[in-house]
């Protein structure tokens, strides 16, 4: 196994489990985190899969407290930071750190299209104020902006910026990024496009961020281990299996609907309820039946 960066491994973009009334389901948070810790995978709270833009600061604090308590130092608790008001973001980050976040993963403010210079300033200013490490979070599907690699390279020299979670589905960009960062022991590259996990690991990525890991943490832990051990055949085999499984809650659905579908499968595994935070909603009965039917064998294997 190659030498790993301090920040490495499988980081699952965790769903945000809520009750019917929209409160954080603390018991479900604890169950999910315990399942992650059992397989040595870490959690990213309030990312895209975690409906991060719909989670209030108060809710976020309660979820981080529950996750940090359940993790008990066994895994890293990454916490997403979103929003367009910088002063509110700064206060939210302060409270998230106090609640137990180990690393802040920040998405670009995205109401306005930002210039590269504005992106550079945003992340530099944020890194200067944080008392925990900062991870850059590039996700074009929601921000409609891509952080240029030359901006990321400049930011990677900041002593408090420790890595990049790149969810842009762009193989040439990923290959170029890994040429820049694969040998850097002070800056980690996490592949946020789960379908590219095996390729990213073969090129030297430090970690992967798969949403299906919410209920299949062991499969992704195995994929990661195979990837860093150089067992490309096994890594590719697991990659193809996870791609097919991932279609159950994504095929024919919007991004928001796919998150609701993920909670349907999580519910089948006994991990959380299916409730969503507005403006997202639960799926119609026909789609739920289709997902449950297709996922039945997978969940049965988990519980056998």
URZI-V566086 format. One record per helix or strand of 3 or more residues. SS is the DSSP state (h for helix, s for strand). FROM is the first residue (numbers start at 1). LEN is the number of residues. If there is no record, write none. Layout:
BEGIN
ss	from	len
SS	FROM	LEN
SS	FROM	LEN
END
This chain:
BEGIN
ss	from	len
s	9	5
h	26	13
s	42	4
h	52	3
h	57	15
s	77	5
h	86	14
s	103	5
h	116	14
s	133	6
h	140	4
h	149	7
s	161	6
h	171	11
s	188	4
h	194	9
h	211	4
h	217	13
h	232	18
h	255	14
h	285	19
END
